[in-house]
């Protein structure tokens, strides 16, 4: 603090406070370490591109009604299959004359909806199963991990397809099917973390203070599993988007007239050779978003989980 | 003296015992995993639908058919008994009759599986022969533009929807350039010319000496196989790179260099020699992944494999076919996983 220049004022003080090596409180330490992480992430150009893409996606989804030039459901058969850069239709129109750009913009909401739901369900189930197995040990561990392995040994897309076949097509069922196939890796990670934490001194200390297993798991083990889980979630998101789009493409996810990107590709497929943009443009959207998640996930791994970063 | 002999005997006996134990354990793992898979398909097929019979027979089934199936599936019995009925059927290879093709599901699967196998095998070969050198070079030239390019190639591969890439590929290489054959395994003039021996059309056409069929089949398989190959390449090259980086930092590499070995020998004989074993696992996993990844690819290319079979069945609510296909894909998947584990143990004494 003493060598802070007099002219720079409060801004400099705040930065010093954030970068301190000797935090004065628990909250201070937490914020300072978050700031350090942010600085590392900011230095990673690719990760920032990924973050930018995702922020853009969220903004588009939120402001869809303001951004979309037309109603995504409004059909205009006189103007069907209009070319790119056409008049009033920047990305052309589909086989029913609906504005493709508007459908893409509204489709962002669906993508975000699916991703958010799966990202909430799968890691929580996995975290729960993994920590309970790791902490309890013994036969509970054996049984839970055996179940996890069984799910892990399955082909994910085929299993998701079978689930949707039984539950019926639709966006909620697609979310359930994807979540059911996505949780096992989280359980593995959480169990591994729990096994290393379980024997540590501070857990014994909390135990001596009289904490029960539930409190130990929720308050003292879960927070420590978070960083590896978050990295895994971010890296998984791309796969989830691709799976959801694949289900949509097969007609097993969002149903027409919903502007889901995968379903849009499937609709445009019939006109591929003559009107190529109808099927290819939504694919670019899927690709961009999942690339964004992959880039950010790579960067986050370097920040949160330096042990297997392995990249220069 | 006798004590020494006994320990020696004990030592000699133990490896044999451990091999037997390992095999038994592996078979046990396969059995338990398969039991789990069958339990899940049982739940999907018999418990989740409101009326499992309608999901098997369709809505227009006659009353006699309905009742016959009701008795055959044992739907009047408790669920546990039904599950054992189901297990017994599956063990005998009886997945029921497909509503769509009106043939036993197992016959259908035997007929379509070689097509998928052919596609995934060629895809894996492409992935191995491009992905491994790419990963090795990326690790050796770490941080250079080659490494960055390899990284981008892999990232793009991870992020691309495969069915979309297939469509674009079809549009460009078939629709516009006309370099490759279109959808299907062979052109319409070559269908059913070669007798089916192995079911792999590339092999069958050679066996029969029909070179024009072979050429046509190659022009049809090259695009979908390259697509799948790209996916396995993305995974294999990343894994190869991280394995290689670990080796290149090891002391024995420095020693080899100090000895004056050529860089080629250091990289390929010493460092690469040490990553062969983990690579086998990676390749086996990606092969299993391709068997599954081919579901969407097969749809795009009208490839008559198991992926097309399952999805067509799915769209016409043909539950027996869907579940039968799921079980078979699952079985192959599980076996490949465990097989790669065993290979690992076989080649790497430390893992035993």
HADDOCK unambig.tbl for C-alpha pairs under 7 A between the chains (distance, minus, plus):
assign (segid A and resid 150 and name CA) (segid B and resid 33 and name CA) 5.18 0.50 0.50
assign (segid A and resid 150 and name CA) (segid B and resid 36 and name CA) 6.11 0.50 0.50
assign (segid A and resid 150 and name CA) (segid B and resid 37 and name CA) 6.86 0.50 0.50
assign (segid A and resid 153 and name CA) (segid B and resid 333 and name CA) 6.93 0.50 0.50
assign (segid A and resid 153 and name CA) (segid B and resid 334 and name CA) 5.67 0.50 0.50
assign (segid A and resid 154 and name CA) (segid B and resid 330 and name CA) 5.56 0.50 0.50
assign (segid A and resid 154 and name CA) (segid B and resid 333 and name CA) 6.70 0.50 0.50
assign (segid A and resid 155 and name CA) (segid B and resid 292 and name CA) 6.18 0.50 0.50
assign (segid A and resid 155 and name CA) (segid B and resid 330 and name CA) 6.24 0.50 0.50
assign (segid A and resid 155 and name CA) (segid B and resid 333 and name CA) 6.78 0.50 0.50
assign (segid A and resid 158 and name CA) (segid B and resid 326 and name CA) 6.30 0.50 0.50
assign (segid A and resid 159 and name CA) (segid B and resid 326 and name CA) 6.85 0.50 0.50
assign (segid A and resid 162 and name CA) (segid B and resid 322 and name CA) 6.64 0.50 0.50
assign (segid A and resid 162 and name CA) (segid B and resid 323 and name CA) 6.89 0.50 0.50
assign (segid A and resid 163 and name CA) (segid B and resid 44 and name CA) 6.41 0.50 0.50
assign (segid A and resid 165 and name CA) (segid B and resid 314 and name CA) 6.19 0.50 0.50
assign (segid A and resid 166 and name CA) (segid B and resid 44 and name CA) 5.84 0.50 0.50
assign (segid A and resid 166 and name CA) (segid B and resid 45 and name CA) 6.75 0.50 0.50
assign (segid A and resid 166 and name CA) (segid B and resid 48 and name CA) 6.13 0.50 0.50
assign (segid A and resid 166 and name CA) (segid B and resid 49 and name CA) 5.82 0.50 0.50
assign (segid A and resid 167 and name CA) (segid B and resid 48 and name CA) 6.99 0.50 0.50
assign (segid A and resid 238 and name CA) (segid B and resid 159 and name CA) 6.28 0.50 0.50
assign (segid A and resid 242 and name CA) (segid B and resid 161 and name CA) 5.69 0.50 0.50
assign (segid A and resid 272 and name CA) (segid B and resid 171 and name CA) 6.99 0.50 0.50
assign (segid A and resid 273 and name CA) (segid B and resid 171 and name CA) 6.23 0.50 0.50
assign (segid A and resid 273 and name CA) (segid B and resid 175 and name CA) 6.34 0.50 0.50
assign (segid A and resid 280 and name CA) (segid B and resid 164 and name CA) 7.00 0.50 0.50
assign (segid A and resid 283 and name CA) (segid B and resid 164 and name CA) 5.81 0.50 0.50
assign (segid A and resid 287 and name CA) (segid B and resid 159 and name CA) 5.62 0.50 0.50
assign (segid A and resid 287 and name CA) (segid B and resid 160 and name CA) 5.09 0.50 0.50
assign (segid A and resid 287 and name CA) (segid B and resid 161 and name CA) 6.52 0.50 0.50
assign (segid A and resid 290 and name CA) (segid B and resid 159 and name CA) 5.11 0.50 0.50
assign (segid A and resid 291 and name CA) (segid B and resid 156 and name CA) 6.82 0.50 0.50
assign (segid A and resid 291 and name CA) (segid B and resid 159 and name CA) 4.98 0.50 0.50
assign (segid A and resid 312 and name CA) (segid B and resid 143 and name CA) 6.58 0.50 0.50
